[in-house]
């Protein structure tokens, strides 16, 4: 049976087991042999990271046919108006890509512990929180989306992937779950092949993602 782990990743931890430079690795938190991150979360981002020992399951988690939405709580500089939220919902153009439509709304500050180190505030700029739900996984996508509509991201926390959430997990804690808790069916509707790099080959991390 496949192993599937939910991990509440703290700030400053890579989505790999080995440390690199000033960033910590997962080895200091998870002592389960054979598991690897299914998808990635930037070292300077926090929240839900999935790990599994099953390469086919890793591909299913990433495959858009399953439409596993990723829900982020995002602290931004400034207070987004309805026009900015509407732009996020419609799909944002940055660099040479246009994102798929997202779900976006203003929220109160979520019940998160203070970040260590704390974010850098500007005395002349208020901050606010939005909830953003996307079904893609482009490089630093959420940060680029909020910047594109004029509200740079200050703190980024992934609260959910599919039906799985960080509820009940303090930063640095993990637990094993079933496919049902993630919102995936027990079997895939046809073969799903991993895309890009092989499952056991981590991409370079010399640059922040």
MDAnalysis code that builds the backbone (N, CA, C; Angstrom):
import MDAnalysis as mda
import numpy as np

u = mda.Universe.empty(627, n_residues=209, atom_resindex=np.repeat(np.arange(209), 3), trajectory=True)
u.add_TopologyAttr("name", ["N", "CA", "C"] * 209)
u.add_TopologyAttr("resid", np.arange(1, 210))
u.add_TopologyAttr("resname", ["UNK", "UNK", "UNK", "UNK", "UNK", "UNK", "UNK", "UNK", "UNK", "UNK", "UNK", "UNK", "UNK", "UNK", "UNK", "UNK", "UNK", "UNK", "UNK", "UNK", "UNK", "UNK", "UNK", "UNK", "UNK", "UNK", "UNK", "UNK", "UNK", "UNK", "UNK", "UNK", "UNK", "UNK", "UNK", "UNK", "UNK", "UNK", "UNK", "UNK", "UNK", "UNK", "UNK", "UNK", "UNK", "UNK", "UNK", "UNK", "UNK", "UNK", "UNK", "UNK", "UNK", "UNK", "UNK", "UNK", "UNK", "UNK", "UNK", "UNK", "UNK", "UNK", "UNK", "UNK", "UNK", "UNK", "UNK", "UNK", "UNK", "UNK", "UNK", "UNK", "UNK", "UNK", "UNK", "UNK", "UNK", "UNK", "UNK", "UNK", "UNK", "UNK", "UNK", "UNK", "UNK", "UNK", "UNK", "UNK", "UNK", "UNK", "UNK", "UNK", "UNK", "UNK", "UNK", "UNK", "UNK", "UNK", "UNK", "UNK", "UNK", "UNK", "UNK", "UNK", "UNK", "UNK", "UNK", "UNK", "UNK", "UNK", "UNK", "UNK", "UNK", "UNK", "UNK", "UNK", "UNK", "UNK", "UNK", "UNK", "UNK", "UNK", "UNK", "UNK", "UNK", "UNK", "UNK", "UNK", "UNK", "UNK", "UNK", "UNK", "UNK", "UNK", "UNK", "UNK", "UNK", "UNK", "UNK", "UNK", "UNK", "UNK", "UNK", "UNK", "UNK", "UNK", "UNK", "UNK", "UNK", "UNK", "UNK", "UNK", "UNK", "UNK", "UNK", "UNK", "UNK", "UNK", "UNK", "UNK", "UNK", "UNK", "UNK", "UNK", "UNK", "UNK", "UNK", "UNK", "UNK", "UNK", "UNK", "UNK", "UNK", "UNK", "UNK", "UNK", "UNK", "UNK", "UNK", "UNK", "UNK", "UNK", "UNK", "UNK", "UNK", "UNK", "UNK", "UNK", "UNK", "UNK", "UNK", "UNK", "UNK", "UNK", "UNK", "UNK", "UNK", "UNK", "UNK", "UNK", "UNK", "UNK", "UNK", "UNK", "UNK", "UNK", "UNK", "UNK", "UNK"])
u.atoms.positions = np.array([
    [0.846, -1.195, 0.000],
    [0.000, 0.000, 0.000],
    [0.882, 1.245, 0.000],
    [0.473, 2.244, -0.767],
    [1.248, 3.474, -0.865],
    [1.224, 4.243, 0.442],
    [2.327, 4.907, 0.728],
    [2.408, 5.811, 1.870],
    [2.144, 7.226, 1.381],
    [1.258, 7.935, 2.060],
    [0.949, 9.327, 1.733],
    [1.002, 10.133, 3.022],
    [1.825, 11.157, 3.029],
    [2.069, 11.957, 4.233],
    [1.689, 13.407, 3.979],
    [1.035, 14.006, 4.959],
    [0.791, 15.447, 4.973],
    [1.779, 16.073, 5.960],
    [2.482, 17.099, 5.518],
    [3.484, 17.764, 6.342],
    [3.231, 19.261, 6.327],
    [3.193, 19.876, 7.505],
    [3.053, 21.327, 7.604],
    [4.458, 21.916, 7.608],
    [4.903, 22.333, 6.430],
    [6.283, 22.775, 6.246],
    [6.507, 24.166, 6.812],
    [7.481, 24.300, 7.700],
    [7.798, 25.642, 8.196],
    [8.561, 26.466, 7.160],
    [8.645, 27.754, 7.412],
    [9.477, 28.643, 6.602],
    [10.929, 28.177, 6.681],
    [11.634, 28.260, 5.559],
    [13.061, 27.965, 5.546],
    [13.410, 26.511, 5.345],
    [12.423, 25.675, 5.011],
    [12.661, 24.253, 4.787],
    [12.434, 23.932, 3.317],
    [13.377, 23.215, 2.715],
    [13.262, 22.819, 1.315],
    [12.319, 21.640, 1.152],
    [11.856, 21.420, -0.062],
    [11.012, 20.259, -0.379],
    [11.885, 19.076, -0.777],
    [12.956, 18.866, -0.054],
    [13.878, 17.760, -0.278],
    [14.498, 17.416, 1.068],
    [15.096, 16.243, 1.158],
    [15.583, 15.793, 2.457],
    [16.943, 16.360, 2.831],
    [17.745, 16.754, 1.863],
    [19.056, 17.305, 2.169],
    [18.981, 18.823, 2.312],
    [19.740, 19.346, 3.263],
    [19.824, 20.793, 3.449],
    [20.701, 21.393, 2.361],
    [20.531, 22.671, 2.124],
    [21.360, 23.355, 1.131],
    [21.506, 24.813, 1.526],
    [22.759, 25.257, 1.699],
    [22.990, 26.631, 2.096],
    [22.318, 26.940, 3.421],
    [21.572, 28.024, 3.439],
    [20.901, 28.421, 4.678],
    [19.555, 27.729, 4.875],
    [19.138, 26.922, 3.899],
    [17.840, 26.259, 3.991],
    [17.979, 24.868, 4.601],
    [17.045, 24.502, 5.467],
    [17.008, 23.174, 6.059],
    [16.396, 22.169, 5.075],
    [16.622, 20.886, 5.346],
    [15.991, 19.822, 4.582],
    [14.920, 19.125, 5.404],
    [14.183, 18.241, 4.745],
    [13.094, 17.519, 5.408],
    [13.587, 16.476, 6.406],
    [14.854, 16.084, 6.300],
    [15.364, 15.021, 7.163],
    [15.261, 15.371, 8.638],
    [15.284, 16.630, 8.964],
    [15.172, 17.034, 10.347],
    [13.769, 16.921, 10.908],
    [12.791, 16.582, 10.049],
    [11.399, 16.535, 10.477],
    [10.745, 15.177, 10.223],
    [11.110, 14.513, 9.127],
    [10.407, 13.297, 8.701],
    [11.399, 12.144, 8.596],
    [11.175, 11.098, 9.380],
    [12.053, 9.918, 9.366],
    [11.301, 8.717, 8.803],
    [10.786, 8.871, 7.593],
    [10.064, 7.794, 6.909],
    [10.848, 7.433, 5.659],
    [11.369, 6.221, 5.561],
    [12.210, 5.882, 4.404],
    [11.413, 5.814, 3.100],
    [12.045, 6.273, 2.028],
    [11.492, 6.075, 0.696],
    [10.489, 7.085, 0.215],
    [10.115, 8.075, 1.027],
    [9.121, 9.046, 0.568],
    [9.817, 10.254, -0.050],
    [9.108, 10.887, -0.995],
    [9.603, 12.078, -1.678],
    [8.443, 13.057, -1.818],
    [8.773, 14.320, -1.976],
    [7.742, 15.338, -2.120],
    [6.965, 15.133, -3.410],
    [5.639, 15.185, -3.319],
    [4.751, 15.130, -4.482],
    [4.328, 16.560, -4.792],
    [5.089, 17.209, -5.651],
    [4.931, 18.638, -5.822],
    [5.902, 19.345, -4.902],
    [6.052, 20.643, -5.075],
    [7.034, 21.380, -4.297],
    [6.409, 22.616, -3.670],
    [7.086, 23.091, -2.638],
    [6.703, 24.327, -1.973],
    [7.995, 25.076, -1.711],
    [8.053, 26.340, -2.110],
    [9.277, 27.117, -1.978],
    [9.786, 27.130, -0.547],
    [11.096, 27.247, -0.379],
    [11.669, 27.315, 0.960],
    [11.129, 28.510, 1.741],
    [10.841, 29.608, 1.045],
    [10.336, 30.799, 1.733],
    [8.812, 30.819, 1.823],
    [8.174, 29.697, 1.530],
    [6.733, 29.541, 1.705],
    [6.480, 28.497, 2.792],
    [5.263, 28.480, 3.309],
    [4.916, 27.588, 4.413],
    [3.682, 26.764, 4.042],
    [3.425, 25.740, 4.856],
    [2.168, 25.036, 4.731],
    [2.256, 23.631, 4.196],
    [1.173, 23.183, 3.563],
    [0.971, 21.774, 3.263],
    [1.870, 21.276, 2.138],
    [2.662, 20.248, 2.472],
    [3.487, 19.545, 1.503],
    [3.111, 18.072, 1.572],
    [2.885, 17.450, 0.408],
    [2.555, 16.032, 0.340],
    [3.807, 15.236, 0.005],
    [3.944, 14.081, 0.640],
    [5.050, 13.177, 0.344],
    [4.507, 11.772, 0.157],
    [5.121, 11.016, -0.738],
    [4.688, 9.647, -0.992],
    [5.874, 8.811, -1.444],
    [5.736, 7.488, -1.292],
    [6.755, 6.561, -1.791],
    [6.337, 5.932, -3.116],
    [5.277, 6.449, -3.728],
    [4.683, 5.858, -4.930],
    [4.787, 6.855, -6.083],
    [5.619, 6.536, -7.084],
    [5.797, 7.450, -8.211],
    [4.532, 7.676, -9.004],
    [3.720, 6.626, -9.187],
    [2.459, 6.782, -9.924],
    [1.503, 7.686, -9.158],
    [1.489, 7.578, -7.838],
    [0.629, 8.438, -7.029],
    [1.102, 9.883, -7.113],
    [2.399, 10.080, -7.136],
    [2.931, 11.438, -7.290],
    [2.426, 12.066, -8.578],
    [2.412, 11.281, -9.652],
    [1.928, 11.785, -10.940],
    [0.435, 12.080, -10.889],
    [-0.330, 11.238, -10.205],
    [-1.772, 11.463, -10.086],
    [-2.072, 12.746, -9.331],
    [-1.283, 13.012, -8.294],
    [-1.496, 14.229, -7.523],
    [-1.278, 15.463, -8.399],
    [-0.294, 15.380, -9.293],
    [0.017, 16.526, -10.150],
    [-0.853, 16.600, -11.398],
    [-1.510, 15.500, -11.780],
    [-2.246, 15.459, -13.038],
    [-3.504, 16.329, -12.974],
    [-3.692, 17.241, -13.952],
    [-4.850, 18.142, -13.923],
    [-6.188, 17.438, -14.073],
    [-6.210, 16.181, -14.526],
    [-7.485, 15.469, -14.656],
    [-8.179, 15.305, -13.305],
    [-7.388, 15.287, -12.231],
    [-7.971, 15.102, -10.910],
    [-8.363, 16.421, -10.263],
    [-7.921, 17.533, -10.851],
    [-8.334, 18.874, -10.419],
    [-8.189, 19.062, -8.914],
    [-7.023, 18.708, -8.401],
    [-6.750, 18.923, -6.980],
    [-6.392, 20.396, -6.771],
    [-7.357, 21.159, -6.331],
    [-7.117, 22.581, -6.111],
    [-6.157, 22.782, -4.952],
    [-5.321, 23.791, -5.068],
    [-4.415, 24.178, -3.998],
    [-4.911, 25.500, -3.425],
    [-5.125, 25.527, -2.116],
    [-5.655, 26.706, -1.450],
    [-4.562, 27.382, -0.648],
    [-4.352, 28.658, -0.925],
    [-3.299, 29.432, -0.275],
    [-3.909, 30.581, 0.531],
    [-3.305, 30.836, 1.680],
    [-3.579, 32.050, 2.444],
    [-2.390, 32.969, 2.213],
    [-2.671, 34.155, 1.696],
    [-1.608, 35.033, 1.220],
    [-1.706, 36.396, 1.897],
    [-0.660, 36.771, 2.611],
    [-0.591, 38.125, 3.154],
    [0.089, 39.002, 2.117],
    [-0.573, 40.081, 1.737],
    [-0.062, 40.950, 0.683],
    [0.137, 42.357, 1.211],
    [0.966, 43.078, 0.502],
    [1.174, 44.483, 0.821],
    [0.057, 45.294, 0.172],
    [-0.684, 46.045, 0.998],
    [-1.818, 46.800, 0.497],
    [-3.122, 46.055, 0.732],
    [-4.205, 46.656, 0.282],
    [-5.537, 46.081, 0.457],
    [-6.169, 45.922, -0.918],
    [-6.214, 44.715, -1.462],
    [-6.757, 44.512, -2.817],
    [-8.216, 44.944, -2.917],
    [-8.529, 45.668, -3.981],
    [-9.910, 46.057, -4.224],
    [-10.586, 44.987, -5.089],
    [-11.844, 45.195, -5.400],
    [-12.589, 44.203, -6.163],
    [-12.021, 44.041, -7.560],
    [-11.464, 45.105, -8.135],
    [-10.871, 44.997, -9.472],
    [-9.673, 44.054, -9.460],
    [-8.849, 44.119, -8.421],
    [-7.695, 43.229, -8.321],
    [-8.145, 41.787, -8.135],
    [-9.150, 41.580, -7.299],
    [-9.661, 40.226, -7.095],
    [-10.278, 39.679, -8.380],
    [-10.991, 40.533, -9.116],
    [-11.598, 40.106, -10.376],
    [-10.521, 39.707, -11.384],
    [-9.388, 40.429, -11.373],
    [-8.292, 40.094, -12.282],
    [-7.711, 38.721, -11.944],
    [-7.566, 38.423, -10.652],
    [-7.078, 37.103, -10.248],
    [-8.051, 36.014, -10.676],
    [-9.348, 36.293, -10.535],
    [-10.359, 35.296, -10.899],
    [-10.389, 35.041, -12.402],
    [-10.044, 36.045, -13.181],
    [-10.121, 35.919, -14.638],
    [-8.894, 35.225, -15.227],
    [-7.780, 35.235, -14.490],
    [-6.513, 34.736, -15.026],
    [-5.570, 35.897, -15.256],
    [-4.346, 35.758, -14.776],
    [-3.382, 36.854, -14.775],
    [-2.305, 36.613, -15.824],
    [-1.938, 37.662, -16.522],
    [-0.861, 37.597, -17.505],
    [0.421, 38.134, -16.879],
    [1.468, 37.322, -16.876],
    [2.783, 37.799, -16.459],
    [3.827, 37.038, -17.268],
    [4.973, 37.686, -17.463],
    [6.020, 37.104, -18.307],
    [5.383, 36.678, -19.630],
    [5.467, 35.407, -19.978],
    [4.892, 34.948, -21.245],
    [3.784, 33.934, -21.027],
    [3.143, 33.958, -19.842],
    [2.074, 33.006, -19.558],
    [0.832, 33.738, -19.058],
    [-0.298, 33.078, -19.203],
    [-1.548, 33.540, -18.611],
    [-2.077, 32.416, -17.738],
    [-2.330, 32.699, -16.486],
    [-2.790, 31.664, -15.567],
    [-4.252, 31.315, -15.841],
    [-4.638, 30.142, -15.408],
    [-6.042, 29.768, -15.458],
    [-6.837, 30.600, -14.457],
    [-8.126, 30.753, -14.653],
    [-8.934, 31.465, -13.661],
    [-8.782, 30.848, -12.274],
    [-8.767, 31.704, -11.261],
    [-8.599, 31.273, -9.878],
    [-9.809, 31.695, -9.060],
    [-9.907, 31.171, -7.874],
    [-10.878, 31.653, -6.892],
    [-10.128, 32.568, -5.937],
    [-10.630, 33.755, -5.716],
    [-9.927, 34.728, -4.882],
    [-10.923, 35.528, -4.059],
    [-10.597, 35.709, -2.776],
    [-11.440, 36.523, -1.911],
    [-10.613, 37.078, -0.760],
    [-11.039, 38.210, -0.234],
    [-10.422, 38.764, 0.962],
    [-10.842, 37.939, 2.168],
    [-9.916, 37.737, 3.119],
    [-10.227, 37.025, 4.352],
    [-9.601, 37.762, 5.522],
    [-10.096, 37.475, 6.722],
    [-9.441, 37.969, 7.926],
    [-8.119, 37.223, 8.108],
    [-7.244, 37.779, 8.916],
    [-5.965, 37.118, 9.169],
    [-6.214, 35.720, 9.720],
    [-5.667, 34.682, 9.086],
    [-5.904, 33.308, 9.542],
    [-5.154, 33.027, 10.848],
    [-5.540, 31.960, 11.550],
    [-4.932, 31.651, 12.847],
    [-3.583, 30.956, 12.696],
    [-2.606, 31.682, 12.174],
    [-1.269, 31.140, 11.996],
    [-0.336, 31.684, 13.071],
    [0.632, 30.884, 13.503],
    [1.621, 31.421, 14.440],
    [2.498, 32.443, 13.749],
    [3.137, 33.336, 14.493],
    [4.046, 34.300, 13.865],
    [5.135, 33.594, 13.082],
    [5.502, 34.175, 11.958],
    [6.555, 33.567, 11.154],
    [7.916, 33.865, 11.757],
    [8.827, 32.918, 11.639],
    [10.193, 33.100, 12.117],
    [11.145, 32.830, 10.954],
    [11.780, 33.887, 10.400],
    [11.760, 35.281, 10.843],
    [10.478, 35.986, 10.405],
    [10.125, 37.089, 11.088],
    [8.902, 37.806, 10.715],
    [9.040, 38.469, 9.356],
    [7.899, 38.747, 8.736],
    [7.924, 39.458, 7.454],
    [8.356, 40.904, 7.686],
    [8.795, 41.534, 6.627],
    [9.218, 42.928, 6.719],
    [8.043, 43.845, 6.402],
    [7.646, 44.605, 7.387],
    [6.548, 45.541, 7.196],
    [7.077, 46.901, 6.765],
    [6.254, 47.633, 6.022],
    [6.526, 49.032, 5.708],
    [5.525, 49.882, 6.456],
    [6.023, 50.826, 7.214],
    [5.151, 51.613, 8.082],
    [4.068, 52.350, 7.299],
    [4.368, 52.704, 6.055],
    [3.407, 53.467, 5.261],
    [2.500, 52.573, 4.418],
    [2.601, 51.236, 4.584],
    [1.805, 50.322, 3.771],
    [1.066, 49.334, 4.664],
    [-0.266, 49.327, 4.633],
    [-1.001, 48.299, 5.386],
    [-0.856, 46.949, 4.703],
    [-1.171, 45.906, 5.429],
    [-1.179, 44.569, 4.834],
    [-2.563, 43.962, 4.999],
    [-2.855, 42.961, 4.196],
    [-4.149, 42.277, 4.274],
    [-3.958, 40.857, 3.775],
    [-5.009, 40.035, 3.936],
    [-4.939, 38.625, 3.554],
    [-5.980, 38.305, 2.487],
    [-5.580, 37.442, 1.561],
    [-6.527, 36.909, 0.590],
    [-6.406, 35.387, 0.593],
    [-7.486, 34.724, 0.219],
    [-7.460, 33.288, -0.018],
    [-7.490, 33.083, -1.520],
    [-6.530, 32.321, -2.025],
    [-6.401, 32.101, -3.461],
    [-6.390, 30.596, -3.714],
    [-7.264, 30.160, -4.604],
    [-7.354, 28.731, -4.929],
    [-7.053, 28.557, -6.413],
    [-6.028, 27.759, -6.701],
    [-5.599, 27.555, -8.084],
    [-5.494, 26.055, -8.370],
    [-5.427, 25.716, -9.653],
    [-5.290, 24.323, -10.066],
    [-4.065, 24.127, -10.955],
    [-3.110, 25.027, -10.812],
    [-1.849, 24.924, -11.537],
    [-0.707, 24.865, -10.534],
    [0.508, 24.765, -11.046],
    [1.667, 24.749, -10.169],
    [2.878, 25.364, -10.841],
    [2.709, 26.543, -11.427],
    [3.823, 27.205, -12.092],
    [4.821, 27.731, -11.066],
    [6.041, 27.975, -11.538],
    [7.107, 28.455, -10.679],
    [6.715, 29.769, -10.005],
    [6.659, 29.756, -8.655],
    [6.334, 30.943, -7.849],
    [5.073, 31.637, -8.358],
    [4.101, 30.846, -8.723],
    [2.909, 31.361, -9.391],
    [2.120, 32.334, -8.528],
    [1.841, 31.983, -7.285],
    [1.004, 32.849, -6.446],
    [1.674, 34.201, -6.250],
    [2.961, 34.198, -5.959],
    [3.673, 35.453, -5.773],
    [3.625, 36.313, -7.042],
    [3.778, 35.682, -8.187],
    [3.749, 36.438, -9.434],
    [2.343, 36.944, -9.753],
    [1.339, 36.172, -9.388],
    [-0.036, 36.609, -9.632],
    [-0.380, 37.847, -8.807],
    [-0.080, 37.816, -7.515],
    [-0.436, 38.967, -6.680],
    [0.376, 40.198, -7.073],
    [1.658, 39.990, -7.441],
    [2.469, 41.126, -7.881],
    [1.916, 41.723, -9.168],
    [1.412, 40.862, -10.058],
    [0.903, 41.334, -11.351],
    [-0.317, 42.231, -11.193],
    [-1.087, 42.042, -10.111],
    [-2.259, 42.899, -9.903],
    [-1.960, 44.005, -8.899],
    [-0.682, 44.181, -8.549],
    [-0.278, 45.332, -7.752],
    [-0.182, 45.130, -6.261],
    [-0.184, 43.853, -5.798],
    [-0.165, 43.594, -4.359],
    [0.850, 42.485, -4.055],
    [2.110, 42.869, -3.838],
    [3.165, 41.868, -3.637],
    [2.896, 40.978, -2.427],
    [3.257, 39.726, -2.563],
    [3.098, 38.763, -1.473],
    [4.178, 38.968, -0.416],
    [3.745, 38.997, 0.835],
    [4.662, 39.098, 1.963],
    [4.824, 37.762, 2.687],
    [3.731, 37.024, 2.793],
    [3.765, 35.716, 3.447],
    [2.840, 34.779, 2.685],
    [3.300, 33.555, 2.468],
    [2.532, 32.599, 1.664],
    [2.413, 31.285, 2.424],
    [1.167, 30.864, 2.645],
    [0.893, 29.630, 3.386],
    [-0.086, 28.791, 2.586],
    [0.309, 27.540, 2.261],
    [-0.598, 26.643, 1.546],
    [-1.410, 25.863, 2.583],
    [-2.701, 26.132, 2.596],
    [-3.574, 25.520, 3.600],
    [-4.104, 24.166, 3.171],
    [-4.314, 23.973, 1.860],
    [-4.964, 22.738, 1.418],
    [-4.491, 22.323, 0.037],
    [-4.487, 21.007, -0.177],
    [-4.339, 20.399, -1.506],
    [-5.476, 19.403, -1.625],
    [-6.376, 19.638, -2.568],
    [-7.569, 18.812, -2.635],
    [-8.357, 18.948, -1.342],
    [-8.775, 17.812, -0.788],
    [-9.545, 17.832, 0.454],
    [-8.663, 17.819, 1.695],
    [-7.362, 17.644, 1.525],
    [-6.437, 17.583, 2.657],
    [-6.029, 18.989, 3.079],
    [-5.952, 19.226, 4.388],
    [-5.599, 20.538, 4.918],
    [-4.544, 20.407, 6.015],
    [-4.069, 21.557, 6.465],
    [-3.122, 21.590, 7.578],
    [-3.830, 21.596, 8.926],
    [-5.141, 21.489, 8.943],
    [-5.871, 21.515, 10.214],
    [-5.330, 20.438, 11.151],
    [-5.037, 20.816, 12.374],
    [-4.535, 19.869, 13.359],
    [-3.045, 19.613, 13.289],
    [-2.352, 20.241, 12.345],
    [-0.908, 20.063, 12.209],
    [-0.198, 21.375, 12.536],
    [0.601, 21.367, 13.577],
    [1.429, 22.525, 13.876],
    [2.605, 22.559, 12.907],
    [3.240, 23.706, 12.711],
    [4.413, 23.746, 11.834],
    [5.452, 22.714, 12.260],
    [5.925, 21.928, 11.277],
    [6.904, 20.894, 11.552],
    [6.305, 19.537, 11.860],
    [4.986, 19.439, 11.970],
    [4.337, 18.162, 12.250],
    [3.828, 17.516, 10.957],
    [3.667, 16.174, 10.981],
    [3.154, 15.441, 9.838],
    [2.278, 14.301, 10.316],
    [1.475, 13.786, 9.380],
    [0.677, 12.597, 9.662],
    [0.429, 11.854, 8.351],
    [0.191, 10.550, 8.469],
    [-0.096, 9.731, 7.301],
    [-1.595, 9.709, 7.060],
    [-2.004, 9.762, 5.776],
    [-3.416, 9.814, 5.416],
    [-3.698, 8.838, 4.283],
    [-4.978, 8.666, 3.987],
    [-5.417, 7.821, 2.885],
    [-5.701, 8.662, 1.640],
    [-5.852, 8.010, 0.497],
    [-6.225, 8.716, -0.723],
    [-7.564, 9.416, -0.571],
    [-8.485, 8.795, 0.165],
    [-9.813, 9.380, 0.346],
    [-9.720, 10.733, 1.031],
    [-8.809, 10.867, 1.999],
    [-8.658, 12.146, 2.692],
    [-8.126, 13.227, 1.775],
    [-7.388, 12.821, 0.741],
    [-6.880, 13.779, -0.232],
    [-7.943, 14.149, -1.257],
    [-8.929, 13.263, -1.444],
    [-9.967, 13.502, -2.434],
    [-9.710, 12.802, -3.745],
    [-8.804, 11.802, -3.754],
    [-8.513, 11.024, -4.956],
    [-9.246, 9.694, -4.899],
    [-9.707, 9.197, -6.048],
    [-10.285, 7.851, -6.077],
    [-9.208, 6.812, -5.838],
    [-9.562, 5.594, -5.436],
    [-8.551, 4.571, -5.146],
    [-7.787, 4.105, -6.357],
    [-8.338, 4.256, -7.568],
    [-7.630, 3.856, -8.784],
    [-7.726, 4.969, -9.805],
    [-6.731, 5.040, -10.673],
    [-6.714, 6.081, -11.704],
    [-7.500, 5.641, -12.921],
    [-8.156, 6.595, -13.644],
    [-8.902, 6.250, -14.854],
    [-7.985, 6.143, -16.056],
    [-7.105, 5.145, -16.064],
    [-6.157, 5.007, -17.158],
    [-4.757, 5.342, -16.688],
    [-3.746, 5.005, -17.492],
    [-2.363, 5.231, -17.067],
    [-2.043, 6.711, -16.942],
    [-1.268, 7.045, -15.941],
    [-0.802, 8.405, -15.731],
    [0.707, 8.369, -15.670],
    [1.361, 9.053, -16.570],
    [2.808, 9.033, -16.612],
    [3.371, 10.296, -15.976],
    [4.433, 10.171, -15.157],
    [5.069, 11.369, -14.610],
    [5.559, 12.256, -15.737],
    [5.516, 13.572, -15.508],
    [5.946, 14.516, -16.523],
    [7.308, 15.081, -16.155],
    [8.097, 15.435, -17.182],
    [9.368, 16.094, -16.929],
    [10.364, 15.154, -16.295],
    [10.956, 15.566, -15.192],
    [11.980, 14.792, -14.527],
    [11.405, 13.528, -13.925],
    [12.270, 12.537, -13.746],
    [11.834, 11.317, -13.095],
    [11.484, 11.602, -11.655],
    [10.673, 10.711, -11.085],
    [10.153, 10.932, -9.739],
    [11.260, 11.065, -8.709],
    [12.324, 10.304, -8.849],
    [13.350, 10.274, -7.825],
    [14.488, 11.258, -8.092],
    [14.340, 12.087, -9.080],
    [15.369, 13.070, -9.370],
    [14.847, 14.451, -9.039],
    [15.366, 15.045, -7.978],
    [14.893, 16.371, -7.561],
    [15.494, 17.416, -8.458],
    [14.731, 18.471, -8.804],
    [15.280, 19.558, -9.616],
    [16.300, 20.353, -8.825],
    [17.193, 21.082, -9.486],
    [18.192, 21.864, -8.764],
    [17.527, 22.907, -7.892],
    [18.152, 23.192, -6.755],
    [17.563, 24.146, -5.810],
    [18.527, 25.270, -5.487],
    [19.508, 25.481, -6.305],
    [20.438, 26.553, -6.053],
    [19.760, 27.902, -6.086],
    [18.679, 27.999, -6.877],
    [17.888, 29.221, -6.923],
    [16.561, 28.961, -6.272],
    [16.047, 29.962, -5.565],
    [14.733, 29.812, -4.952],
    [13.683, 29.681, -6.019],
    [12.755, 28.755, -5.782],
    [11.673, 28.572, -6.732],
    [10.562, 29.563, -6.457],
])
